Amino acid sequence: MTQRILYIATLIGLFATFSLNAQETQPNEKNAEKIRGSRFIPYPNYPGSSFLNSKFLLGEIEFTDGSKVSRVGINYGTYRDELIYYNTTISTQIVIDKSSLKGFSFTDKNGDKRIFRRQFFNGYFHDDCFFEVLSDGKISLLAYRKVSLEACDTYNSKSGMAFTPAYSYYLYESGKGYIPVNCSRNSLLSKFSKPNIKLIKKTLRKNGVFISDETSFVNAWNLIAELNVEPVFN
């Protein structure tokens, strides 16, 4: 009898751990019923990550009417560009209707707050997309965290397919649109007129900023934003 009780207690503990990983608490806002969507359809089982995070994290959802739901377990599906939350009431993952959302945010495992905003992109997407806000202001620096299912060497995947990051970056100003930019010094400089390039080079050199990754790329942009010089929107 004692062993049976211990077995049941262990199962309860495991279930509780799963629930905490998915969502530590129910949404604490009165308008939690605004979360609408459809049951999540699992992504194909291939190597690589099809989600931004390895597990559900507590975050905040903002709707188009400005209302918010906080402390809800969410994850960003980068394969289909969709926000998924774990409904503890029915123990099911739900894809939230994108059209109902203004954006969402969460704190990652490093303690950094990550903010995503839904925006219409009239480029090759021709659709609403979730962009991560790397730097906000009159001109924002955005990242589109898309991953693609692409062919790969069969050494890495027996099926010859794998999820591969296809991140893209943009400078964005409301009313003017998007400027695609790469995480490199030359790409960033090429977005400005010649008179401003010299000033930008001097500023980056003075502050010892060398663009080698996304973090240094964001730091460089923040310094440029302080100069009040605008990129050239075509």
Secondary structure, DSSP 8 states (H G I E B T S, - for coil): -HHHHHHHHHHHHHHHHHHHHH-SS---SGGGGG--EEE-------SS-SBSSSS-EEEEEEETTS-EEEEEEEEEETTTTEEEEEETTTTEEEEE-GGGEEEEEEE-TTS-EEEEEEEEETTTT-EEEEEEEEE-SSSEEEEE--EEEEE--TTT-TTSEEEEE--EEEEEETTTEEEEE-SSHHHHHTTS-HHHHHHHHHHHHHTT----SHHHHHHHHHHHHTTT------
